[in-house]
Amino acid sequence: MSLYSSAREVIAGGVNSPVRAFAGVGGEPIFFKKAKGSRVFAEDGREFIDYVGSWGPMIHGHSHPDVIQAVVDTAQNGLSFGAPCVLETEIARKIIKLMPNIERLRMVSSGTEATMSAIRLARGHTGRDRIIKFEGCYHGHSDSLLIKAGSGALTLGVPSSPGVPAGLAEHTITLPFNDEAALKQAFDDLGDEVACVIVEPITGNMNMLPPRDGFMETLRELCSAHDSILIFDEVMTGFRVARGGAQELLGIKPDLTTLGKIVGGGMPAAAFGGKAGIMASIAPDGPVYQAGTLSGNPVAMAAGLKTLDMLDQPGFYESLNAKTAKLMKGFADAASDAGIPLAVEQAGGMFGFIFSDDGPIRSYDQVAAADIETFKAFFHGMIDHGIYLAPSAFEAGFVSAAHTDDEIDTTIAAAADVLKAIA
C-alpha cells in the first residue's frame, strides 16, 4: 500500500490541505520526511531542489540553524502559556518597523484567521456589510471569501463551496482583478455601502500576477473617497517581494494588512494590523470580538522573530531578487529555444510562469486559458530531474537565500531538457 493510500484511510482525502493531493497535476503526492537549506527529502529516498518552500515561509531555506535554535531555546521554557509573553511585543515592534503602514497589530495562527478577522474588523468599524474581492485572489477558506462572481460585475455572488450560506453571498461583490472600469462602476453604484476591499496586491493564487499600472492607485483613491477600508492581503507577498512587502514595492498605503507564512518562520503564525484608529475597534479596546487560545504562541513568535531579524542582512533582497530573476530568465530562454510559449513574472523571492502566448498575463481569464496540459508534463518532467515545483499551474513559486547559483543553473538545465522533450 502506498503512503497516500494509507493516509486516505484515516485523513479526509489523504491530505490536510487540498493542493497537496496532486489533483492539479495527476499522480500521487510525494511524502517528505526532512528538509534542509534548499533541499527536501522524500520518504522514498529521493532528493529535490525545492521551489515551494512550505508555500513561502522558508525565505532563508529549510531548517536554518539560527531559527531552529531560537525554537529549541524557547520550547524549553514551555510550548504555550495562553497569556502574554514578551516575544509577542518584540515581533510586533519588528513587523511595524518593516511595515510602517501598520501602527497596531494582532497576532493570530493562520492566514485564513488573519483575513477573516480583518474583514470582521472592517465591517464592525464602518458599520457596513458589503465587501469587494477579486476573481483569482485567494484569502483563505472563511465563508465570506468563498464566493464566486455572478453573471455580471454587480449581480449577487454565488457560494463557491457547499456549506457557505447563500445569504453571505449577498454581501460579497466579486470583480475581475486588474479591471479598473468594473472597480469604478462598483463604487459608483455601491461605494457608500462597501466596508472594505480585500486584494492580493500581487497575486500568488492564480499564479503570480502584478497589478496593471494605475489599478492599485485607483483602488486606493476609491476606498478613501468612500471611507471604505483597503485591506492588502500580504500573507504571501509580505517580506517576500521586498523587505516591506508589496505595499513598499508599489508605493501604496493600505488601511489594514494581513500577514502570514514568513511572519511565522515556518511555524503556524499570522497577523493582521493597520491604522491605530481602526485597530482600536478590536476587543478589549472596542466592540469587535476576536480571540485565539494559541495566538502569539511563544515558540512560533521565536521562529518568526528570528526569521524577520535575519532579513536585515546587507544585500539580502538584492541577492534574492537576482537569483529569482536568473531562474525566470532561464525558464523563458529554455521555452523560447523549445518553441513553447511561456510568460514569466518575478519580484524578490517570488516567481510565476504560465504556458501561454498571451503574455503579459494580467487577468484571471488569461490564467484560465493557459496550457495546463503542458504544465502537467513540465511538472512531472522536473520531478524526474530532481526539481520540486508547486503541484498546480495556479500557484506561485519561491526562491530562498539558501539556493545557490549552481542550483539555479541545474534547475535551468533541467527545464531546458524537459521543455525540449515536451516539444
C-alpha positions, 0 to 999 in steps of 0.5 A, spaced: 500 500 500 502 506 498 503 512 503 497 516 500 493 510 500 494 509 507 493 516 509 486 516 505 484 511 510 484 515 516 485 523 513 479 526 509 482 525 502 489 523 504 491 530 505 490 536 510 490 541 505 487 540 498 493 542 493 497 537 496 493 531 493 496 532 486 489 533 483 492 539 479 497 535 476 495 527 476 499 522 480 500 521 487 503 526 492 510 525 494 511 524 502 517 528 505 520 526 511 526 532 512 528 538 509 534 542 509 537 549 506 534 548 499 533 541 499 527 536 501 527 529 502 522 524 500 520 518 504 522 514 498 529 516 498 529 521 493 532 528 493 529 535 490 531 542 489 525 545 492 521 551 489 515 551 494 518 552 500 512 550 505 508 555 500 513 561 502 515 561 509 522 558 508 525 565 505 532 563 508 531 555 506 529 549 510 531 548 517 536 554 518 540 553 524 539 560 527 531 559 527 531 552 529 535 554 535 531 560 537 525 554 537 529 549 541 531 555 546 524 557 547 520 550 547 524 549 553 521 554 557 514 551 555 510 550 548 504 555 550 502 559 556 495 562 553 497 569 556 502 574 554 509 573 553 514 578 551 516 575 544 509 577 542 511 585 543 518 584 540 515 581 533 510 586 533 515 592 534 519 588 528 513 587 523 511 595 524 518 597 523 518 593 516 511 595 515 510 602 517 503 602 514 501 598 520 501 602 527 497 596 531 497 589 530 494 582 532 497 576 532 493 570 530 495 562 527 493 562 520 492 566 514 485 564 513 484 567 521 488 573 519 483 575 513 477 573 516 478 577 522 480 583 518 474 583 514 470 582 521 474 588 523 472 592 517 465 591 517 464 592 525 468 599 524 464 602 518 458 599 520 457 596 513 456 589 510 458 589 503 465 587 501 469 587 494 474 581 492 477 579 486 476 573 481 483 569 482 485 572 489 485 567 494 484 569 502 483 563 505 477 558 506 472 563 511 465 563 508 465 570 506 471 569 501 468 563 498 464 566 493 464 566 486 462 572 481 455 572 478 453 573 471 455 580 471 460 585 475 454 587 480 449 581 480 449 577 487 455 572 488 454 565 488 457 560 494 463 557 491 463 551 496 457 547 499 456 549 506 457 557 505 450 560 506 447 563 500 445 569 504 453 571 505 453 571 498 449 577 498 454 581 501 460 579 497 461 583 490 466 579 486 470 583 480 475 581 475 482 583 478 486 588 474 479 591 471 479 598 473 472 600 469 468 594 473 472 597 480 469 604 478 462 602 476 462 598 483 463 604 487 459 608 483 453 604 484 455 601 491 461 605 494 457 608 500 455 601 502 462 597 501 466 596 508 472 594 505 476 591 499 480 585 500 486 584 494 492 580 493 496 586 491 500 581 487 497 575 486 500 568 488 493 564 487 492 564 480 499 564 479 503 570 480 500 576 477 502 584 478 497 589 478 496 593 471 499 600 472 494 605 475 489 599 478 492 599 485 492 607 485 485 607 483 483 602 488 486 606 493 483 613 491 476 609 491 476 606 498 478 613 501 473 617 497 468 612 500 471 611 507 471 604 505 477 600 508 483 597 503 485 591 506 492 588 502 492 581 503 500 580 504 500 573 507 504 571 501 507 577 498 509 580 505 517 580 506 517 576 500 517 581 494 521 586 498 523 587 505 516 591 506 512 587 502 508 589 496 505 595 499 513 598 499 514 595 492 508 599 489 508 605 493 501 604 496 498 605 503 493 600 505 488 601 511 489 594 514 494 588 512 494 581 513 500 577 514 502 570 514 507 564 512 514 568 513 511 572 519 511 565 522 518 562 520 515 556 518 511 555 524 503 556 524 503 564 525 499 570 522 497 577 523 493 582 521 494 590 523 493 597 520 491 604 522 491 605 530 484 608 529 481 602 526 485 597 530 482 600 536 475 597 534 478 590 536 476 587 543 478 589 549 479 596 546 472 596 542 466 592 540 469 587 535 470 580 538 476 576 536 480 571 540 485 565 539 487 560 545 494 559 541 495 566 538 502 569 539 504 562 541 511 563 544 515 558 540 512 560 533 513 568 535 521 565 536 521 562 529 518 568 526 522 573 530 528 570 528 526 569 521 524 577 520 531 579 524 535 575 519 532 579 513 536 585 515 542 582 512 546 587 507 544 585 500 539 580 502 533 582 497 538 584 492 541 577 492 534 574 492 531 578 487 537 576 482 537 569 483 529 569 482 530 573 476 536 568 473 531 562 474 525 566 470 530 568 465 532 561 464 525 558 464 523 563 458 530 562 454 529 554 455 521 555 452 523 560 447 529 555 444 523 549 445 518 553 441 513 553 447 510 559 449 511 561 456 510 568 460 514 569 466 513 574 472 518 575 478 519 580 484 524 578 490 523 571 492 517 570 488 516 567 481 510 565 476 510 562 469 504 560 465 504 556 458 501 561 454 502 566 448 498 571 451 503 574 455 503 579 459 498 575 463 494 580 467 487 577 468 484 571 471 481 569 464 488 569 461 490 564 467 484 560 465 486 559 458 493 557 459 496 550 457 495 546 463 496 540 459 503 542 458 504 544 465 502 537 467 508 534 463 513 540 465 511 538 472 512 531 472 518 532 467 522 536 473 520 531 478 524 526 474 530 531 474 530 532 481 526 539 481 520 540 486 515 545 483 508 547 486 503 541 484 498 546 480 499 551 474 495 556 479 500 557 484 506 561 485 513 559 486 519 561 491 526 562 491 530 562 498 537 565 500 539 558 501 539 556 493 545 557 490 547 559 483 549 552 481 542 550 483 539 555 479 543 553 473 541 545 474 534 547 475 535 551 468 538 545 465 533 541 467 527 545 464 531 546 458 531 538 457 524 537 459 521 543 455 525 540 449 522 533 450 515 536 451 516 539 444 
